[in-house]
């Protein structure tokens, strides 16, 4: 179960679904969008989700705050969910009458107590798992609810600490090796990098920089590309624009000094990561572990307005020695050059190659 606020929730759910389908094809594994599939039974929640997600995604895409500060806005959404829970549970229960899930795996914050109370009223023997796709609990009650009676699968030590501090029983808190990313990032088949770069119109002799700000994309990609193009260190540019049509159009028409390859939304991110030498982008939780699985050191954009989402991620990257943070586009070329010059970044990156998706899949199979 997921929702489309940002890309991590859907991506994590899809990764686990695909891994399960490959390992246990006999299971009936359903990918459920809570907004469009579940909350059609609860119109007030559907309205809350639709509008909140639309504003949140627009905020990520433009990096512009449309309402106060992000933490306060998210707290308001959590409060509304709690207030609506008594009337929403019977309505959500109607969704579960359409099927009889033995296990619900949620990648959704704030609403799990309501979702799982409704499940157990309809199917008392069913179980629940929650997979937080953040590096920490963003505020009290965001991921962890001691009254929800579920198991939590946490990808960082900070999440484990936050879960225990929230009153979750230790036997219900499980540490996994990072965020759940798609199995394709771990496959890493042999590839002729020179041939692949040449096929995309890149220079096989130059290092390759991948610029990627997640599924929603960002106008920031355009600015970063232009600064890298003017830098002393010559590089290939692979620019993944996601759903940001304006960035895609502008970069496609741009005549650069550097060899470039520009892409819109794509499912081939693992392919592009395998042919790159450094990742530049948003400090999203899944993007960081996708880069780690691909052996890519990172240069991450630090926007203080989004510290509630990403500060813990940036601290983790710095402590692990796998990348650098930047706060302005003119810092990007020097950070990229520093990462390319130092083999230590790549060496440390190689030490973070765990497979959380496989661990979560094994836990699911043990429970069904």
N, C-alpha and C positions, 0 to 999 in steps of 0.2 A: 504494500500500500504506500502511495506516494502522493505528493502534490507538486505543482509546477512553479513554486516560488524559488527562483534561481534554477540551477541545473543539477545540483548534487542529489536531491531527493529522488528524482526520476532516474538519474544515472546509476545511483547505488542500487535501487530496486531492480532496474533492468539488468545490471551486472549479475546480481544474485539469481534472478530468474533464468538468465541464459546459462549460467554455470549449473544450476539445478537441472535444466532441460537436457544438458549434455550428459550429466552424470546419472540422472534417474528419469529417463524419458517416460516411464510408466506413471509418474506423478501428474496430477492435474494442477499445474502451477499457473495462477492467474495474476496478471499485472493489473492492479486496481488503482485508478485515479480517484482519490477520495472526493475531489470537487465534483467531477462530472458523473461518477458512478454511485457514490455513497450518499452525498449530500443533496441529491435530487429529492430524497425523502425528507429533507429538513431544509426548507427554503430559506430560513433566516441564516443558517450556517452557510448555505450555498452563496447567498448574497455577500456575507462576510468574507468568505474565501475568495470569490471572484474579484471583488474590489480590492481586497488587501493584496492579492497576488499581482494584479495588474499594476498597482502603484509601486509595489516592491520591485517588480521586474523593470519598470520604467526608471526607477531610482538606480538600479544596478547598471542599466544600459547607458544612462546619461551621466552617472556619478553626480547627480544633483539631488539634494534633499528637498522633497516637496511638502514635508510636514515636520516641523519641530526637529527633534533628534530621533535617530532610528531606534535606539533602545526604548524610548518612551512609547513610540508607535507600536513596537512589538509587544511591549507590556500591555498596552491597551487591547491589542488583539487577543492576548492570553486571558485577560480579565473578561472580555466578552464571551470567549469560549466557555469559561467556567460558569458565567451567568446563564448561558443558554443550555448548559448540560442537562439539567433536570427535564426540560421539555424535549431536548434533542435525542436523548437515549431511546425512548420508545419509537421515535421515527427512524433512527438509524437501525434499530433492531429489525425493522421491516426489510432492510436491505439484505440482512443475513438469512431471511427466509427463502431467498432465491437460490441459495446454495448452502452447503454445510461444511464450512472450512474447518479442518482439524487444527490448523495453525494459521495465525495472522502475523506476518512480519512487517512491522511498521517502520517507515523511514520519515515519519511525520512528527514534528514537535508539537507540544502544547495540547493536543487533542486526544492523546492515547487513552486516558482514563475513560473518556466518553465512548470512544470506539470499541474498547475492550469490555466495558460494562455491558454494552449492547450485545456484543458477541456472546458473552457468557449467559445472558438472560435467554438468548435463543438457542444456544448450543453449550450447555454447562460443561461439557468435557473438553471444549476447545482450549488451546493455549495461545499465549501471545509473546512475541519477541519484539524488542525495539532496538534499532541500530541507529544511534546518533551519528549524523554526518556533519559534525562540527568537532573542533579540537577541545572544546570545553562547554560547560553549561553556561549559556549566555546570560541568563538570570534565573533566579530561583523558580522552579516549576516549568522551565522551558522544555527540557527533555525528561527530567526525573520526577516521578510522582510516587511516593511511597504507598499511596492508596490504589495504585493501578494494578497490582498483582501480575507483573510481567517480568521477564528476564531482559537484561540490558547487555549489549555486546559493544564494548567500548574500545575505540581505536587508539587512545592515548592514555598515559598515566594520569593526566589531569582529569579526564572524564571519569576514570575509576574513583579518584579522590572525591570528585563532585558528587558522584552517585552515592557513595558511602556517607558523605556529609549530609545528603538529602534524606537519609534514613532508609535507603534501600538495603535489604539484607545482603550480607556478603556473598551468600550462595546464589544470589540472583544477579550478580555483577561478574561479567566475564571479560577478560582482556583479550583483544585480538590484535593482529599485527597491522594496525593502521586502518585506513578507510577502505570500504569495499569498491574496488575498481574492476573494470571488465576483464575477463580472462585473456582477451587479446593483448593487453599490456604485458602480461606475464609470458606469453607464448614466445616472442622474440625469435622468430625463425632467422636463419642465416640470410644476410642481405648484402649485395654488392653496393656499398654506399656510393662509390664513384659513379656507377652506372645509373643508380636511382636519382642521384642529384642531376646528372646530365639529362636524364629523361624529362625532368621538370624544368629544364632550361637554366639550371644553376651551374656554377663553376665548381667542378670536382676538387679543385685545388684550394678552395676557400672554406673556412669554418662556416657552419650554418646556424643561424639564430631563428628559433621558432617563437613567434609572438602570438599569444592566444589569451583571450579574456573570457573564456567560457562560452556556453551556448548562446547567451544573449549578446555577446560581443561588446565593443566599446569604441567610441570615437578616439579614445586614447591610442588605439593601435596605429592610426594615421600619424599622429605626432611622433610616436616612438619610431616608426619606420623611417620618417624623414630625418630624424636626428641620427639614427644608425647609418643611414645612407651617406651623411656628411662626415662621419667619424673617420679618424686616421686609420683605425683597424678595419680592413676590408672584410666583408662578410656576405654570405648569401642570406636572403630574407625569405622566410616562409611565413606568410601572414594569414592566419585563420580568423575570419571575421564573424563567424557564427551567424546569428540572425540580424546583424546590424547591416542593413542594406546600403546605407549611406557610406559607411566605411568601405564596404566591398566595392561599390561603384567608384569611389574616389581613388582607391588604391589600384584598381584594375586599369584606370585611365592614366595613372601617374607614370611618367617616364623617369625612372630612377637610374642612378649610376650603378647601384648594386644589382646583381642578378636577383630576381624576385619571382615568387610563386604565390598567387593570391587565391584564396578559397573562401567560399561562404560556409554555411552550416554543412558539416560533414561528419560521417561516422568513421572516417579513416584517421582520426587523431593518433591512434597507436602507430600507424605507418609513418606519419610525419614526425612523430617524436623519435622514432628509431633512426631517422636520417639526420637528426639535429645534434648540435653540440652543446647548446644552452637554451633554456626555456625562459622567456620573458612574458610576464602576465600578471593576472589577478591572483592573490593568495588564497584561492578557493581550496577547501580541504581535499577534494578529490583530485584537483589539478596537481597539487603538491605530490600526492602519492602516485599519480600516473607518471609524473616526471621521475620520481624515485625508481619506479619499476622499469622505466626506460633508460635508466642510467644518466639522467639529465640533471646537472646542477641548475639552480633557478635564480633569476633576478625578479623580485616581486614588487609590485606597485603598492605603496603604502599610502592610502588616502585616510587621513585622520577621521573624517566624517563616518567611516565604516569600521572604526576600531572595535566596536561591539562584536562585529562578525569576524574580524581577521587579525586582531592584535596577538592573540594567543598563537595563531598559525605562524605569524612572522617571528615571534619569539622562539618557537620550536625550530624553525628553519635556521635561525642564527645559532641557537645552542647546539644543533646537530652539525653545524659547519657545512651545510649543503647549498648555501646560497646567500644572497645579499638582498637588502631592501633598498628601494629608492623612493623619493617623494617628488621628483620632478623629471621631466623628459631629458633635460640636459645631463642628468646623472646617469642615464641608462648606458650610453656608449662606454664610459669609464668602468662601470660595473661589469658590463659584458666582457670588456678587455681583461679585466682583473680575473674573472672566472676562467676565461679561455687560457690565460697564462699559467694559472696554478693547477697542477694535476691533483692537488689535495681536495679540491671541491668534488671532482669526479670520484676520487677514491672513497671519500666519506659517503657520497651518494650511493655507491655500490653496497654499502653496509646496511641500507634500508630497503631490502628486497623482500620483505614478508608478503604473504598472500592472505589478507584478511577475508577475501571473498570465499576462498576454499574453507577457511575455518568456520565461517558462518554457515556455509552449505552443509558441512559435516554436522554442525549443531542442529540444523533443521532436520536432517535425515534421522538423527538420533531421537527427535521428538515427534515424528510422524509415524 
